[in-house]
Amino acid sequence: MSMNNQGRPTRPHEAEGAAETFTGNRALMLEEPLIFEIGAADRAGVDLDAAPEAESRLGGLERNRPIGLAGLSEPETVRHYTRLSRMNYAIDLGLFPLGSCTMKHNPRLNERVARLKGFADIHPLQPVDTVQGALEVIHELGEWLCTLTGMPAVAMSPKAGAHGELCGILAIRSALEARGDAREVILVPESAHGTNPATAAFAGYRVEDIPATPEGRVDLAALEERLGPDVAGVMITNPNTCGLFEPDMKRISDAVHAAGGLVYCDGANFNAIVGRVRPGDLGIDAMHINLHKTFSTPHGGGGPGSGPVVFSAALAPFAPLPFVEKQDDHYVLIEEETAEDHHGSSFGRMVAFHGQMGMFTRALAYMMSHGADGLKQVAEDAVLNANYVLRSLEDVLDAPFAASGPCMHEALFSDKGFADGFTTLDLAKALIDEGYHPMTMYFPLVVHGAMLVEPTETESRAALDEFIGALRSVVERAKAGDESLHAAPVHAPRRRLDETGAARKPVLVWTEPETAAAAE
């Protein structure tokens, strides 16, 4: 018997266009409808006995129509969310270059610690005697944050960065009110973090800008000229959002203090100086620390977050409740009922309970596994990686502050030099086709068409080279006027959206197609 020597063809045919599929799927890029389009309100994935009749205790607030939730089986539910997750980008998939966000690798050790029994399953209303280990973690973490920042006190309860900012500003307001000083203005440099002016305004202050110098740093002369009896303080970001360290920070603090004000520092970029610089030595009165940036657990999807605030001696008496205190070998929570003895000047509470336990355990695990030398290396490697990106791209991308000296945690570029009609948005969308989440765009506002890239210390040189190569390729296309950039992304689960329309006319509620058609 002779063997079949024909075999099967292995070379793919060149197709002129991709045929539409019956399912809408493109191989493993699966098309996924909304959960309301999969399930139905009249079915459920489990069989439950009918609820017994009971007297309502809702006082007239009973629901008067069905809730309308879609009923799905377990396989349908699992497949839906798994398919959606495959359409998303994550730090576990590749480099996440968002500037000023420190999206670095989260060690799995931290996750294991956060899930330990006694941390993951405790309840905030448990008796204090039953959560001594958790309180010890909070207390020890707070002590290390004070050590790293050179500050004498810390509030652990704020939930995130902007929440920490508000905590610091409320402490400043309380300190000024305690001395009968009704100041109305907070000065915010143009290079500060974007939430700073909103936080000051929310706290009831009038916000005034302080310009940046051509080198991208605070204009010290302009700041000193504006200081006066109406200025409550300054909100400054250091390293700033241009990716630069503020060498005049101590002079800024001294000038603000001499004028009777106080200094708030945004700690979002602490990753660039942790273990290298103590903010307390720079005259700072309050600073929040994003545990979910500097000490792992990159933020995303709205949480989790944690933004402890460290305070100078001048603001420590006004810090919020509750806080953990060690009394002999026992840990207690100091709350309103027990604060009068030695913490009666507190401005009150930021949250109902204490904070985000999962973030505390992850952060302390990160600190202890790195040690003092490791945390110092974190800052050094973060700065090294950012400068590697800056110097590797400054020949093809405009870098407005490249001559201002080494950058810190992030490299800042602009769209200067692109062909007419091409923008930062085109470049960002094309990066999606290259397999990367885009960098921060159009911020800081002091740079036209800004692109803010923070590679973090956890990326290898090989990973950086691949990202740099992809970015160089897209930049060259933008400079050459490649019209295909306007259509990017073409390989993503969704094509480019009308972002202006989505912002101005958001559709926030799903409506059944028949109802939607009738409404039109």
RAMOBEL-V966662 format. One record per run of one state. SS is the DSSP state (H for helix, E for strand, L for the rest). FROM is the first residue (numbers start at 1). TO is the last residue. If there is no record, write none. Layout:
ss-><SS	SS>
from-><FROM	FROM>
to-><TO	TO>
This chain:
ss-><L	E	L	E	L	H	L	E	L	E	L	H	L	E	L	E	L	H	L	H	L	H	L	E	L	H	L	E	L	H	L	E	L	E	L	E	L	H	L	E	L	H	L	E	L	H	L	H	L	E	H	L	E	L	H	L	E	L	E	L	E	L	H	L	E	L	H	L	E	L	H	L	E	L	H	L	E	L	E	L	E	L	H	L	H	L	H	L	H	L>
from-><1	26	27	29	30	35	39	40	41	71	72	74	87	96	97	98	99	108	115	128	131	132	150	153	156	161	179	185	190	196	203	206	211	212	213	218	219	220	227	231	238	249	259	262	267	270	273	279	283	286	291	295	307	312	313	317	321	322	323	328	330	335	336	340	349	350	357	394	398	399	402	405	411	415	424	434	437	438	440	442	451	454	461	481	483	488	499	505	513	520>
to-><25	26	28	29	34	38	39	40	70	71	73	86	95	96	97	98	107	114	127	130	131	149	152	155	160	178	184	189	195	202	205	210	211	212	217	218	219	226	230	237	248	258	261	266	269	272	278	282	285	290	294	306	311	312	316	320	321	322	327	329	334	335	339	348	349	356	393	397	398	401	404	410	414	423	433	436	437	439	441	450	453	460	480	482	487	498	504	512	519	520>
